[in-house]
């Protein structure tokens, strides 16, 4: 047995300390930035990404987020025909979307067909729950070899060693997170994971040293968590639960006691597995399904995120998000759990 005695922290364990600021108004903060990738592309926008879950990463969500220059990783279950139809009238949105695949040959072939039909698509996300599997690095290298002129995001991992390996295999963006999502039960089912804030910090240091970028995936339950992730070194933050339940999620809506609720589930849950091929005999569910109060259009959530991030920058004197990690000073705090109030939603949703 080996025990790593290093202290690992989650978003609840830290706060950002305010600093004297030259900023007079939040309006002075610019949240857009240019992301230079190793593959030669420059992505421009706000480093927030809707997760590639089929109750979040939809075409409707992509349209809404692109209006605020945010990104969407589309779920991998759209057909070639659906992609072509979407691309016809939404060319301006395509720079803000990632096309998602797993590690099967069928998905790789389908990716090739979509990119051949829509060559202006530039962004690929290779997504698996366990980026430490033996087949993953060779697959990422294969995708990079086949598509040398595309932006490649790949994950998920939680440490420096695999972050470096992914970059060396061809990844432009390392996707970070094992088990932090609100509808992910990997940590309960397996006992495996790393607190998300520390995982982001470690992976960012390794990836940035090699000229690559990092996307923190999961664990953000409020705008302050997004700010902490970006201040800790994440270039992008991927959100699932914070975007779920909105109209653009295209989720199943049910009536409960006269009020609408939206279905939201993890992509390793029984519900997801049954929707997409059935539950294999050697697997157990590592996700759950929940019903969220229907939250309406996502526009209010986007305003909340943008406003909160501008406030963070103003508190520490960062005129833009690129300056935020340089200006942020973190302090360690005790976790404060309030059983009375923690479950309540704000007027704009949780």
N, C-alpha and C positions, 0 to 999 in steps of 0.2 A: 504493500500500500504506500502511496505517496500523497502527502498533504501539502497543497499549495497554501502557504500562510499569508499570501498577499490579501489585502482587504479589497473586496470588489463591491462597487457601489451601484445602486439603482437611482432612478430619478428622484424617488422619495427621500433619498439619503443626503441630498445636496440642495443648496440654493446658490444663486448668483448674487454676489455682493454688489450693491450699488457703488458707483464711483462718480466723482465730480465730472460733469458733462458739459461740453460746449454747445450741446443741442438745445435750442429754445422750444422747438415744437416737434412732435412726432412726424409732422409733414416733411421734415427735412431728411428723414430716413429713407433710403432707397433699398427696397428689398430684392430687386432684380440683380442678378450678377451673371457673369460669363463663366462657364465651366469649360476649361480647356481639357480635352481628353487626349490620351496617348494615341488614339487612332487618327487624330488630326482634326476632328470636328470640334466646334465650339457650341455648346448648348447655352441658350440664353433664357433666363426666367427666374422664378422663385423656387428654391430647392425643396418643394413639397410635392410628394408623389402619392396618388391614390393607389392602394395596394391591388395586386393582380388576383383578386378574389372575385368569384362570379357574382357576389352581392355588393361589390364595390367598384371594380375596374371595368366599367361599362363604357360604351360609346357615349351615352348620355352624360356620364360623369366627365369624360374627356372634354366634351364640348363646354361644360360649365367651368372646369378648372382652367382650360386654355384661355378663357376670357381674362383670367387673372395671371396668366403666364405661369401657371402651375402645370405639373406633369401628371400623366396617368399611365400606369402599367396595365394594359388591357389583359383581361383573363384569357386563357389559352383555348377557350372552347368556341370562339367565333370561327365560322367557316371562311374559306377563301371567298365565296360569293358575298358574304356579309362584309368582309373587309373591303372588297372592291366597291360595293355599293356605298359604304361609309366614305371611302376616299374620294368618290366623285365630287361631292359637294363640300368637302371639309379639308381641302389641301392645306389651308392655313393652320389647321390643328395638328397635322401629322408630325411637325417637329417636337410637339409636346407629348407624344405617346411612345410607349415601349410595347413591342410585340413580344409576348411571353411564350416560352417553350420549356419543357422539362428535358429529360435526357433520353427519350426514346428516339429511335430512328424515324419512326412515322412523323413525330413532331418536327424533327429536323427537315425532313422532306417537305412537310407542309409549309414550314418557314420559307424554304426556298421558293415554293410556288407563290407565296404571298409577296415576297420581295421581288420576284420576277414580274408579277402583275402590277406592283406598286413600287417602282424603284426609288421613289423619293422618300420612302420610309427609311429612317437612318438608325433607329434605336431598337436594340434587342435586349431582352431580359431572360437569362437562363436561370430558372428558379427550381430549387429542390429544398426540402426541409433539412436535409443533412448534407452539408457541403463537404463533409469529411469522408464520404463514401469513396471507395477506391476508383469507381468509374467516373467520378465527377470531373476531376482535373483533365483527364484525357478528352472528355466530351467538350469542355470549355475550349481546349486547344483546337479541337476539330471544328467547332463553330467559328473560332477566330480564323482558322485557315481557309474555311469555305467562304467567309464574309469578312475579308480583311479591311474593308472600307466602311464598316458600320460601327456604331457605338455599342459596346458590349458590357452590360451589367450582369454580374453572376454572384450567386450565393445560395444558401446562407452559411456564414461562418462567424466565429466569435473571438478569434485571436490573431496575433501577429503572424505566426508561421503560415497559416493557411491564407491569410490576406496576401502575403508576399507571393505564395505559390500561385494564387489566382491571377495576380497581376502578371507574373512571369508566363502564365499560360495564355494570356491575352486579354484579360478583363480590364476595361477602362474604369469600371465602378464596382467596388466590392460591396455586396449586400450583407448586412450584419444583423444577426439576431437568431437565437434558438430558444423558442419558448416564451417570449415576452408578450405575445399578442393576447388580447382580451378573450378570444374564443379558442385559444390554443391551450391544450392540456399536456403538452410534451413534458414539462417539468414535473407534473404530478404523476404522469404515467411512466416516466423513465428515470426521473431524478437527475436529468442532464440539463445543463444550461449555464449561462454566465449572466449576472445582472447587466442590464442593457447599457447603462451609462458607461461602465468600465469597459464593456466590450467595444463600444463605439470609440472610446479614447484609444484603446490599444490598437484596434484595426486601422484607425485613421492615421496614427503615427507611422505604422508600417506601410500603408498604401501611399500616403503622401510622400514618403521618402523615396518611393519609386515612381513618382509622377502620376499616380492614379488617384481616384476619388472614392468616396465612401457614402453609402446610403444606409442609414439606420432604419431597420425594418421592425416595427412593433414596439409596444410598451408605452406609447404616448397616450395618456388619457385626458390631457388638457393642453392648452396652448403653451403653458409654462414648460411642459416636458419637451415640446418641440424646440423651444428656445434653448433649453439645457443641452439637447442633442446637438444642435447646430453650434452652440458655444463650445461643446466638448470636442468638436472636430468633424462632425458629419457635414458633408456637402449637401446631401439630400436627406430628407426624413420621409419614410413611407408610412402612410396611415391607413388602417382598416376600420377599426371600430369608430373612429371619429367621423368617418364619412358614411358609415352604414346607417340604414334607416331613413336616409333622405330619398326624395323622389327619384333622383338620378341613379340610385343604386339598382333600380328596376327589380327590387326584391318582392317576394310574395307578401301580400298584405292580408291580414286576417282581422276579423272583428272580435274584440274582447270587451264585453260589458259596454258595448256601444262606442268603443274607441278603437281607432286603427293601430295595428302593430305590424312591424316589418320583420320578416325572418332574416336572421344573420347567423352564419355558421362558419366554423373554421374549415380550411380546405383539406384537413386530415380527419375531419369528423365523419361519423357514419353517414350523415346526410349527404355530404359532398361525395363520398365514395359511392354511395348508392346512385347518385345522380350521374356519375361519370364512370361507369364500368362495373360497379359492384364492389363489395368488400371481399378482399382476398383472404383466404383461410389463415395465412401466416401473419396477418396484421391485426392490430387493435386500433381503436379510435384514439387519436391524439388531438381531438378537437371537440367542441361542443356547439350546440345550437341554442340561440336565445331569441326571444321576441322583444324588439325594441319599440318603444312608443314612436309612431311615425313622426318624423321630424320636418316634413315639408321640403321645400326647395333647399339646395345646399348653399345658396348664395349667402344666407346669414352666417353659416359656419365659416365660409371663406373670409367674410368681413371680420369675423371674430379672430381668426388666425392671423390675418394680415395686421389687424390693429394691435393684437397682443405682441407680435414680433417687433413692430415698430416701437412699442413701449419698452420692451426689453433693451433694444438698441439705445433708446433715449436714456434709460437708467444707467447704462454703463459708458455712454459716450461714443458709441459706434455709429458712424454715419451710414453704414451699409452692413449686410450680413457677412461679407468677407472680412470685415474688421472685428466682428463679434468675438471669435475665439481669442484674438489678441488682446481684447479689452476685458474679457470675462475673468473674474476671480471667483472661484468656487469655495464655499464653506461647507463643512460637514455638519449635519443637523440630525437630531433624533427624529425618527419617524413619528408622526402624529396621526393617530387613527381616531376619528370621531364617528362612532357607530350611529349617531343620530343624524348627521348631516351628509356623510360621505356618499350615500346612495341617491341623494336628490339631484335633479337636473336643473341646469340654469334655464332661463326663459328661451334660450336658443338651442337647448339640447345639452347633453353631457359631453 
